[in-house]
Amino acid sequence: MRQRLSSEPDRYRGRRRVPTPPRSRYAAVVTTAFVGAGVVALGAGGLPDAKSVSPSALSELENAAATSEDFAARAADAERATRDERTQLESSLSEAPDAWVLPLKGYNFTSPYGMRWNKLHAGIDLAAPEGTAYRAIHSGTVTKAGWFGGYGYCVIIQHPDGTESVYGHSSNLLVQEGQQVKAGDEIGWVGNTGHSYGPHLHLEVHVNGEPTDPIPWLRTKGVDIQLQVETIYGGVVDS
């Protein structure tokens, strides 16, 4: 390589040389540029031009949105109607003079009517959390509301047909002797008073002054204690 003489003019004096990138870097830069341009072109081609959307398509979208809103409104109306019908049915159920209903809404059937420990268990036991409200199974007059020996705090109702219902082991009583009640009225709270093994409602039904098995007897009235179903005028109400 020939050395430049000091007398020769320096063509590069005053200029700044830009280093030439390596071939690999040059190729990468060029490739990236082409790929980026392609992506931009594809993206631009894939997005619809708002001016090119047909009026009929826009109309269909608007109609679909309106239909969806209409369906939602109808569903909300139907749900409200169902709740209202349920409330009206429960109200008519309790006001009907000949209605018979479940004593509790939600319970575990724990003990049947029959002999237990060589002694007659004259009713059935329905376990529920202490403080759960229980209801009169039929309209009538409260003849007992207070402490009643092994029954603990107890309510006894005399019904128009002469039968009696007995509700034992209450934690609180909501009625007084002589009070008139309707089917479904809350008359006390589930408790653990008297000769009790845990929070539950002890229910008895007396016919002609004698205890009888409440389960088959109430079935004749359209109430199934074991299935927790009560029927009235041919309709079924799940509690």
FENZI-V251651 format. One record per pair of residues at least 12 apart in sequence whose C-alpha atoms are under 8 Angstrom apart, sorted by the first residue. I is the first residue (numbers start at 1). J is the second residue. D is the distance in whole Angstrom. If there is no record, write none. Layout:
i:I j:J d:D
i:I j:J d:D
This chain:
i:93 j:183 d:8
i:93 j:184 d:8
i:93 j:232 d:7
i:94 j:182 d:6
i:94 j:183 d:5
i:94 j:184 d:5
i:94 j:185 d:7
i:95 j:182 d:7
i:95 j:183 d:7
i:96 j:183 d:8
i:97 j:139 d:7
i:97 j:182 d:7
i:97 j:183 d:8
i:98 j:138 d:7
i:98 j:139 d:8
i:99 j:138 d:6
i:99 j:139 d:8
i:99 j:183 d:6
i:99 j:232 d:7
i:100 j:137 d:5
i:100 j:138 d:5
i:100 j:183 d:6
i:100 j:218 d:8
i:100 j:221 d:6
i:100 j:222 d:7
i:100 j:223 d:7
i:100 j:230 d:8
i:100 j:232 d:8
i:101 j:136 d:8
i:101 j:137 d:5
i:101 j:138 d:7
i:101 j:183 d:6
i:101 j:184 d:6
i:101 j:223 d:6
i:101 j:230 d:6
i:101 j:231 d:8
i:102 j:135 d:7
i:102 j:137 d:6
i:102 j:184 d:8
i:102 j:223 d:7
i:102 j:224 d:8
i:102 j:225 d:7
i:102 j:228 d:7
i:102 j:229 d:7
i:102 j:230 d:6
i:102 j:239 d:8
i:103 j:134 d:5
i:103 j:135 d:5
i:103 j:136 d:6
i:103 j:137 d:5
i:103 j:184 d:8
i:104 j:133 d:7
i:104 j:134 d:5
i:104 j:135 d:6
i:105 j:134 d:8
i:105 j:239 d:5
i:106 j:128 d:7
i:106 j:228 d:8
i:106 j:239 d:7
i:107 j:126 d:6
i:107 j:127 d:5
i:107 j:128 d:5
i:108 j:126 d:6
i:108 j:127 d:5
i:108 j:128 d:7
i:109 j:124 d:8
i:109 j:125 d:6
i:109 j:126 d:5
i:109 j:127 d:6
i:109 j:226 d:7
i:110 j:124 d:8
i:110 j:125 d:6
i:110 j:126 d:6
i:110 j:127 d:6
i:111 j:124 d:6
i:111 j:125 d:5
i:111 j:126 d:7
i:112 j:124 d:5
i:112 j:125 d:7
i:113 j:213 d:6
i:113 j:214 d:8
i:114 j:213 d:8
i:122 j:204 d:6
i:122 j:211 d:6
i:122 j:212 d:7
i:122 j:213 d:7
i:123 j:202 d:6
i:123 j:203 d:5
i:123 j:204 d:4
i:123 j:205 d:7
i:123 j:211 d:8
i:123 j:212 d:8
i:123 j:213 d:7
i:123 j:214 d:7
i:124 j:202 d:6
i:124 j:203 d:5
i:124 j:204 d:7
i:124 j:213 d:8
i:124 j:214 d:7
i:125 j:200 d:6
i:125 j:201 d:6
i:125 j:202 d:5
i:125 j:203 d:6
i:126 j:200 d:5
i:126 j:201 d:5
i:126 j:202 d:7
i:126 j:203 d:8
i:127 j:198 d:8
i:127 j:199 d:6
i:127 j:200 d:4
i:127 j:201 d:6
i:128 j:190 d:7
i:128 j:199 d:6
i:128 j:200 d:5
i:128 j:201 d:7
i:129 j:190 d:7
i:129 j:191 d:8
i:129 j:199 d:6
i:129 j:200 d:7
i:130 j:171 d:7
i:130 j:189 d:7
i:130 j:190 d:5
i:130 j:191 d:5
i:130 j:192 d:7
i:130 j:199 d:5
i:130 j:200 d:7
i:131 j:171 d:7
i:131 j:172 d:8
i:131 j:189 d:5
i:131 j:190 d:5
i:131 j:191 d:6
i:132 j:189 d:5
i:132 j:190 d:5
i:133 j:186 d:6
i:133 j:187 d:7
i:133 j:188 d:6
i:133 j:189 d:4
i:133 j:190 d:6
i:134 j:186 d:6
i:134 j:187 d:6
i:134 j:188 d:6
i:134 j:189 d:6
i:134 j:190 d:7
i:135 j:183 d:7
i:135 j:184 d:5
i:135 j:185 d:5
i:135 j:186 d:4
i:135 j:187 d:6
i:135 j:188 d:7
i:136 j:157 d:8
i:136 j:181 d:7
i:136 j:182 d:7
i:136 j:183 d:5
i:136 j:184 d:5
i:136 j:185 d:6
i:136 j:186 d:7
i:136 j:187 d:6
i:137 j:165 d:8
i:137 j:183 d:5
i:137 j:184 d:6
i:138 j:159 d:7
i:138 j:182 d:6
i:138 j:183 d:4
i:138 j:184 d:7
i:139 j:159 d:6
i:139 j:160 d:8
i:139 j:180 d:8
i:139 j:181 d:5
i:139 j:182 d:4
i:139 j:183 d:5
i:140 j:157 d:6
i:140 j:158 d:5
i:140 j:159 d:4
i:140 j:160 d:6
i:140 j:180 d:6
i:140 j:181 d:6
i:140 j:182 d:7
i:141 j:157 d:5
i:141 j:158 d:5
i:141 j:159 d:7
i:141 j:177 d:8
i:141 j:178 d:6
i:141 j:179 d:6
i:141 j:180 d:5
i:141 j:181 d:6
i:142 j:155 d:7
i:142 j:156 d:6
i:142 j:157 d:4
i:142 j:158 d:6
i:142 j:175 d:8
i:142 j:176 d:7
i:142 j:177 d:5
i:142 j:178 d:5
i:142 j:179 d:5
i:142 j:180 d:6
i:142 j:181 d:7
i:143 j:155 d:8
i:143 j:156 d:6
i:143 j:157 d:6
i:143 j:158 d:7
i:143 j:177 d:5
i:143 j:178 d:6
i:144 j:156 d:5
i:144 j:157 d:7
i:144 j:176 d:8
i:144 j:177 d:5
i:145 j:173 d:7
i:145 j:175 d:7
i:145 j:176 d:6
i:145 j:177 d:6
i:146 j:173 d:8
i:149 j:194 d:6
i:150 j:194 d:5
i:150 j:195 d:5
i:150 j:196 d:8
i:151 j:168 d:5
i:151 j:169 d:5
i:151 j:193 d:7
i:151 j:194 d:5
i:151 j:195 d:6
i:151 j:196 d:8
i:152 j:168 d:6
i:152 j:169 d:5
i:152 j:170 d:7
i:152 j:192 d:8
i:152 j:193 d:5
i:152 j:194 d:4
i:152 j:195 d:7
i:153 j:168 d:6
i:153 j:169 d:5
i:153 j:170 d:5
i:153 j:171 d:7
i:153 j:172 d:7
i:153 j:173 d:7
i:153 j:193 d:6
i:153 j:194 d:7
i:154 j:166 d:7
i:154 j:167 d:6
i:154 j:168 d:5
i:154 j:169 d:6
i:154 j:170 d:6
i:154 j:173 d:8
i:155 j:167 d:5
i:155 j:168 d:7
i:155 j:173 d:8
i:155 j:187 d:8
i:155 j:188 d:8
i:162 j:207 d:7
i:162 j:208 d:7
i:163 j:205 d:7
i:163 j:206 d:6
i:163 j:207 d:5
i:163 j:208 d:7
i:163 j:209 d:8
i:164 j:205 d:6
i:164 j:206 d:5
i:164 j:207 d:7
i:164 j:209 d:8
i:165 j:203 d:7
i:165 j:204 d:6
i:165 j:205 d:5
i:165 j:206 d:6
i:166 j:202 d:8
i:166 j:203 d:6
i:166 j:204 d:5
i:166 j:205 d:6
i:167 j:201 d:7
i:167 j:202 d:6
i:167 j:203 d:5
i:167 j:204 d:7
i:168 j:201 d:6
i:168 j:202 d:5
i:168 j:203 d:7
i:169 j:190 d:7
i:169 j:191 d:5
i:169 j:192 d:5
i:169 j:193 d:5
i:169 j:194 d:6
i:169 j:195 d:8
i:169 j:196 d:7
i:169 j:199 d:8
i:169 j:200 d:7
i:169 j:201 d:6
i:169 j:202 d:7
i:170 j:188 d:7
i:170 j:189 d:6
i:170 j:190 d:5
i:170 j:191 d:4
i:170 j:192 d:6
i:170 j:193 d:6
i:170 j:201 d:7
i:171 j:188 d:8
i:171 j:189 d:6
i:171 j:190 d:6
i:171 j:191 d:4
i:171 j:192 d:6
i:171 j:193 d:7
i:172 j:188 d:6
i:172 j:189 d:5
i:172 j:190 d:8
i:172 j:191 d:7
i:173 j:187 d:6
i:173 j:188 d:4
i:173 j:189 d:6
i:174 j:186 d:7
i:174 j:187 d:5
i:174 j:188 d:5
i:174 j:189 d:8
i:175 j:187 d:6
i:175 j:188 d:7
